Amino acid sequence: MMRPIMGAAIVLVAIISFGLYELKIEVRGLESELSGLRTGITAEKENIRVLNAEWSYLNRPERLGNMAARHLELAPIVSTQFIDAAMIPMRPPPYVPDVASLIPMDDGLGGAMVKPRFVGGVFLPQKNPRTTIRSAGEVPQ
Amino acid sequence: MTYARQGTPQTYARHSGENSRRVQIEGVAAAALKKSQARLTAVAGIFAIGFLVLAGRVVDLTLVRIPELFAAPPVVTALAFRPDITDRNGILLATSLKGVSLYANPRDIPNPKQAARHLAAIIPGLDQAATVARLSSEKSFVWLERHLGPRQQDAINRLGIPGLNFEPTVKRIYPQGRHAAHVIGYVGIDSEGLGGIEKTLDYEGRQDETRAQVLSIDLRVQNALREELIWAVAEFRAIGAAGVVMDVATGEILALVSLPDFDPNRIDQSINDQRFNRATLAVYEMGSTFKTFTTANALEIGTVNLKSGYDASEPIRVARFIIRDDHAKNRWLSVPEILVYSSNIGAAKMALDIGSERQRKFLGDLGLLRAAEIELPEVGSPLSPTPWREINTMTIAFGHGVAVSPVQLANAFATIINGGVHHVPTLFKRVPGARTPGKRVLSEHVSADMRHLLRRIVVEGTGKKAAAPGYVVGGKTGTAEKAKAGGYNRKALIASFVGAFPMNDPRYVVLALLDEPKGNESTFNFASAGWTAAPTVGRIISRIAPILAVKPIDEDDRQLMAAAWTP
């Protein structure tokens, strides 16, 4: 009766010890990884601070002024360059064609006058291209 | 196994298979057994308690304290060392960076001369002779150089000289150099604040804050103000200059310049005159700019109105003084004319009607009789006469007898034109949109009248050269002689112009003050404010108005101007 229980207990202890050991090793690995990451973050933050300082240094107004004078065709704005928004003319209303006048008409000679196919996005009736009479010598399109 | 706990003699039942027997133990054996049983129970109890404690700890660690264990420890960087300082748009003005300092143990240095020669090649500006002396000393610790860069550290390591070591340090860096140097201030060798905002942070215990401190300064405006003042100092051969740009509605200081200035990164190479803050620490008798306050005071208490005036044909003789006009008209002058033509006689007579007590109260309300409440340690206390006699009242009317700092003058001027509310000036950015608390010292209609009068000074008076077309500038010139022992120095002037724009709806006050300007050909050798400080302010406003998004209007269009002035 006692022996199987003892055996089971010993096996259990062995398994648990092994698991605990594995867990400990894994945690230790994770902890060293974590502290590595934290050191990295600290270093990166420090780098960002250096870069911020350098960015501010590179953006000194006198440096930007010199570079703008050398490379840009721009000068400080003067008050006469401003106009009131109300002084800018409004955009003219879009052209609305008189549709009636655009319906293809017969020119009396059997050929249609040249008409645009689209006006303001509206498809206009066209003559069947196959019935168009080409005059001699005209280059086929 | 079961056993009965009670009863003597004890009865034990033993089950093994089907035949069970009862064993009875009595006498000495029973007593021994009972004793050991009690001991066993006690030991088991102790173990049980131990295991319970362990189990409790496991539960505590795995379930209760999880957030605590998983929280990252505070990251120690230079960030936690001193807060960054930025301008109102977030441009970095001061930051702390990590570096290393070099120290040595002279006992370990084999050849001090050679070591010093190698180090001097890596560290520019290292004093070789002094280094040899330090490395040859009997001490076991000497500092050699503070704050080295990573490249220099690497090069020194490559030298392979024993006895040289590094200590991590933090250095305060001012990327913008001289810009806003007087505002930010500087730190000492151990990064303790010694001037400007840096010192204020220490004083207020804010040096440990990790969040960046946002100033009210706008670096773009600061740069424009500084460049134009540098121009003026060169053009008029002044020994110094001060400038202030202030938001009239909030008291925020957008730019504050004092010339000559210094590089806070190389504070040890600056001299006292460079570190002296002419904009806040210096107090000057401002001259005619005070007529603005005299006129506003008289209009406010009603001793004059815009149609009344004074006879300014004769100089006033009081005691041993004679008050005369620089731009004498020798006739009766109306109140607007007294201001526009800057009449000392008229202002003095106006002040007599106001009276000493009311004059003192008004100047006090404008913040001119106590040190400016600004977040800098370098704040000058104004000088005012005690007792405040009638003669003082008369001279103070045109700005002699009370000495104030430029930032106080700008603040008081803002109060006159912003509708009459005094705001405490600040160098820290206020919450945008929030109403700034203020104290009313002038009624709104008097403030509106003053805006018209100050505009007239620039249109037709002594301040014509301050005009910045489109931005409706108004303001007042002030030329004062510097005090010397027993009187005034006629050759040494303080020329100032305090103006605001746009005058129909003022947003910013601009002050420029030149210390001892000299005339040149372009000014027909005049060094007075109208010829020196006024054009400087005009140039400043032309540059900063587009930056500050002030819409220009056509000043020649009468209809537009009339429409702009009516609210």
Chai-1 contact restraints between the chains, C-beta under 6 A:
chainA,res_idxA,chainB,res_idxB,connection_type,confidence,min_distance_angstrom,max_distance_angstrom,comment,restraint_id
A,T42,B,V75,contact,1.0,0.0,6.0,A-B,restraint_1
A,T42,B,T77,contact,1.0,0.0,6.0,A-B,restraint_2
A,K45,B,T77,contact,1.0,0.0,6.0,A-B,restraint_3
A,E46,B,T77,contact,1.0,0.0,6.0,A-B,restraint_4
A,E46,B,K98,contact,1.0,0.0,6.0,A-B,restraint_5
A,V50,B,L97,contact,1.0,0.0,6.0,A-B,restraint_6
A,N52,B,L92,contact,1.0,0.0,6.0,A-B,restraint_7
A,A53,B,T95,contact,1.0,0.0,6.0,A-B,restraint_8
A,A53,B,I173,contact,1.0,0.0,6.0,A-B,restraint_9
A,A53,B,P175,contact,1.0,0.0,6.0,A-B,restraint_10
A,S56,B,L92,contact,1.0,0.0,6.0,A-B,restraint_11
A,S56,B,P175,contact,1.0,0.0,6.0,A-B,restraint_12
A,Y57,B,P175,contact,1.0,0.0,6.0,A-B,restraint_13
A,P61,B,N223,contact,1.0,0.0,6.0,A-B,restraint_14
A,I77,B,P546,contact,1.0,0.0,6.0,A-B,restraint_15
A,S79,B,P469,contact,1.0,0.0,6.0,A-B,restraint_16
A,S79,B,G470,contact,1.0,0.0,6.0,A-B,restraint_17
A,S79,B,P552,contact,1.0,0.0,6.0,A-B,restraint_18
A,F82,B,P552,contact,1.0,0.0,6.0,A-B,restraint_19
